[in-house]
Amino acid sequence: MKNEPFATKLPSDLTAQLDVVCKKLGLRKNFVLETALREKIEDLLDAEDLRDAIREATGFHPWEEVKKASRRGYRK
């Protein structure tokens, strides 16, 4: 996979935390940022899928209506 440069501005306290964690755990900043972005993108897409599923849900149907509908389906 081809890498591309990506520049952004982050709060100084966040970059300081990133520096400390990477140094303490022996991690590369690029690895941490790439992993965090991939996970966040996946979470955002999952949340959108859930919202779509909720919108498409049929909702609550009273049991009596469900029974009637199933009986109608079995009669010929």
N, C-alpha and C positions, 0 to 999 in steps of 0.2 A: 504494500500500500504506500502510495506517495504521501509524504508529509508536506504540509504547508505551514508557513509562519502564521501565527495568530497573536495579535497584540490586543491587550485590553488594560484598562485601569482598574485597580483593586484598592480597597481601603488599606491603609498602612498597617493597621492592627491585624488584618487577615494575612497579609504577606509576611508579617513577623511571625505569626502562628505557623504558617506554612514552612518558613525557614527552620523554626525550632523543631517541628515534627519531622521534617525530612532529615535534618541533621541527627536527631535522636534515634530515628529508626533506620537510617542509612538508605533513604529513598530518594529518587530523583523527582524534582518538582514536576517535570513534564508527565511522568507516570501518574503522580497523584492527581494532577489537574485533568488529564485525559480520562482516568478512571472515574473521577467525580462527575465530569461532564457526561460521559456515557450512561452512568447510573441515573443522573438527573433527567436526561432525555428519555430514558426508558420509563422512569416514574411518571413523567409528564404524559407520555403516550398511553401508559396504562390507565392513568386517571381519565384521560379523554375517552378511551375505550369504555371505561366504566360508566361515564356520563352518557355515552351513546346507548349503552345497553339499558340503562335506567329509562332513558327517553323512549326506547323502543319496547319496553316491557308492557305487557298487556294490562297489568294492574290487578287489583283484587276483584274476584268474581264470587258472589255468594254461592255456597255449596249447592243449594237447591237449583240454581241456574246451571251449574256444571252437570248435575245429575240429569236434568231435563235434556240438555244438549247431548249428553252421551247416549241417552236412550234414543233420541231422534236419529243419531248416527247409525245405530245398530238395526233399526227397522228398515225393512225393504218394501 
